[in-house]
Amino acid sequence: MFKNPRLILPAVLIALSLAALAAAGYLMLRETPKQSLIGGPFALTAQDGRTVTEKDFAGRPVLVFFGYTHCPDVCPTTLFEVSEVLNALGPQAKTNAIFITVDPERDTPAVLKDYLGSFDPRVVGLSGDRAAVDAAIRAYRVYAKKIPGQNGEYTYDHTALVYLMDKNGRFVGAFNLDRKPADAAAQLREYL
C-alpha cells in the first residue's frame, strides 16, 4: 500500500487526529442541545427605564420578537397578533412577550413606551446601546440589516420570527401566530 515506510507513521497519526476531532465534534454536538444555541443572557433597558435581564422573565414562558417602531407592516402586525394571544390567555396568565428593537438609535425607551401603548401591557419593549442590542441579536441568531433610504432615512430587513422560550429561558421553537389566537394561546398554556 505504502511504498515508502517512513510515510506510514505520519499517515497513522493524521488518521488518528482526524478520528479524534470527529469524535470530539460528535460528543460536543450531541451534548449541546439545539435549544441552547438560541437565546442567552442580555441586559437591556425597558420602556419604563429600568434595566432588564433574561432573569426577570424566569419561571414563565416568554415570546421574543425583534423589530423596530418605524417598521411599516410586519412589526405592528406581529405585535397585534402576540397581543391577541396574550389576551386569549387571560389577564392572570404568567407570561410575557418581549419586543427587542433592532434600531436602538431611534427606539429609545420613551419611543418604545409610546409605541407599545397600543398593545397588550405584558409586551415589554427593550432597547439599549448598540453593543447591548447587537449582543441580543447575536444570542438569538437574528438577521438585522440596515437598509439606507433617501434623505438619511432607513429601514431594516430583519428576522420576523417569534421565539418561544420556556420557563427556564430555553428555546422551544418558532411560535406560530398563523392561527386563531385561542389555538396559539392553548399551545403557550402548555408551558405555563
Secondary structure as GFF3:
##gff-version 3
##sequence-region A 1 192
A	DSSP	three_ten_helix	5	7	.	.	.	ID=ss1
A	DSSP	alpha_helix	8	31	.	.	.	ID=ss2
A	DSSP	three_ten_helix	34	37	.	.	.	ID=ss3
A	DSSP	beta_strand	43	46	.	.	.	ID=ss4
A	DSSP	beta_strand	51	53	.	.	.	ID=ss5
A	DSSP	three_ten_helix	54	57	.	.	.	ID=ss6
A	DSSP	beta_strand	62	67	.	.	.	ID=ss7
A	DSSP	alpha_helix	74	89	.	.	.	ID=ss8
A	DSSP	beta_strand	96	101	.	.	.	ID=ss9
A	DSSP	alpha_helix	109	116	.	.	.	ID=ss10
A	DSSP	beta_strand	123	127	.	.	.	ID=ss11
A	DSSP	alpha_helix	130	139	.	.	.	ID=ss12
A	DSSP	beta_strand	144	148	.	.	.	ID=ss13
A	DSSP	beta_strand	154	158	.	.	.	ID=ss14
A	DSSP	beta_strand	162	165	.	.	.	ID=ss15
A	DSSP	beta_strand	171	174	.	.	.	ID=ss16
A	DSSP	alpha_helix	181	189	.	.	.	ID=ss17
###
